[in-house]
Amino acid sequence: MLDLQKYGVTMWEDEKILSFRQKLLAWYDENKRDLPWRRSKNPYHIWVSEIMLQQTRVDTVIPYYERFLESFPTVESLANAPEERLLKAWEGLGYYSRVRNMQTAAQQIMNEFNGEFPSTYEGISSLKGIGPYTAGAISSIAFNLAQPAVDGNVMRVLARLFEVNHDIGNPSNRKIFQAMMEILIDPERPGDFNQALMDLGSDIEAPVNPRPEDSPVKDFSAAYQNGTMDRYPIKAPKKKPVPVYLNALVVQNAKGQFLLEKNESEKLLAGFWHFPLIEVDEFSKNEELNLFNQVAEPSIQLGPSPQESFEQDYDLEVEWQDSHFEEVKHIFSHRKWHVRILSGQVHDSKEYCDKEVVWLTPEEFNLYPLAKPQQKIWQAYLKR
């Protein structure tokens, strides 16, 4: 077991731990949120909810959760789902590797566990995409195993309870909070204990505008008692996402259909459909004016324009429109897209053979998975 004294953390005596559990669980019984996944002990349902809740707000998740279980009611149906149907069900939630990992894990359950969701912490941990937090949540909630589920909310509460002087954003420090939870967790009601701390951390002990005076465990909180709430938790600021500049080519044919292309890369948004995108180093005022042959200061043209590149790559002749659109911005975890829309029309709407493309009416967009940035591009196009 980790020596917490080495990290400046002194745990409470057994009597105080028992009192803390009682206070926290009494508050939870009275105030717990009524969430659809809390009405079930089905490990598959709990798993789906926990994966969706990573990096996503609860109120956003609820309709996705309900639709997902309607589409894929069992582990087997998830394991056998076509990729496009799977991505469509996840469309708008982001972090699409999560749902791909879920399908791989569902296939593992079918192949390695005879279709039965594993009921041990080790078995759950062996599934693709399931880390210590998710394994702890599923095993404690679905199977009543005394396994901690340590997420950002839980670390924030613990950091204030014990004035932990270690950065909660540093993955190497997670072991400190894991060891604390192994001592604190209620062995009789581990799932409720984990969820109580999550609820406390997401509301009363929120990262912004916390209400520590309303906390049911404020008498146990060293930071509250010592007036140091503003110092905890310790967390270094995030790095700014790297800017990426893209031109989105929104091209329509005489039938009112738009050209969409499937992203065949193994990288960001793989498998999704999108308007053709051309990356540039950055946008400049000169480039913006030159796009439509307006007067600008002389500038060096390095290579073909985005429109020329598009016509060459897709073997199409386009009548480009002199239209200006609002710049679309979308932030991923490590990069920020800046998207400029260029629109045009074609008469000959053949499909370029070297790329997987389709011509779709707007009514047909809902048949294909479109990631959030593409939805934003379409909305900006409609607002012109």
Secondary structure, 3 states (H helix, E strand, C coil): CCCHHHHCCCCCCHHHHHHHHHHHHHHHHHHCCCCHHHHCCCHHHHHHHHHHHCCCCHHHHHHHHHHHHHHCCCHHHHHCCCHHHHHHHHCCCCCCHHHHHHHHHHHHHHHHCCCCCCCCHHHHHCCCCCCHHHHHHHHHHHHCCCCCCCCHHHHHHHHHHHCCCCCCCCHHHHHHHHHHHHHHCCCCCHHHHHHHHHHHHHCCCCCCCCCHHHCCCHHHCHHHHHCCHHHCCCCCCCCCCEEEEEEEEEEECCCCCEEEEECCCCCCCCCCEECCEEEECCCCHHHHHHCCCCCCCCCCCCCCCHHHHHHHHHCCCCEECCCCCCCEEEECCCEEEEEEEEEEECCCCCCCCCCCEEEECHHHHHHCCECHHHHHHHHHHHCC
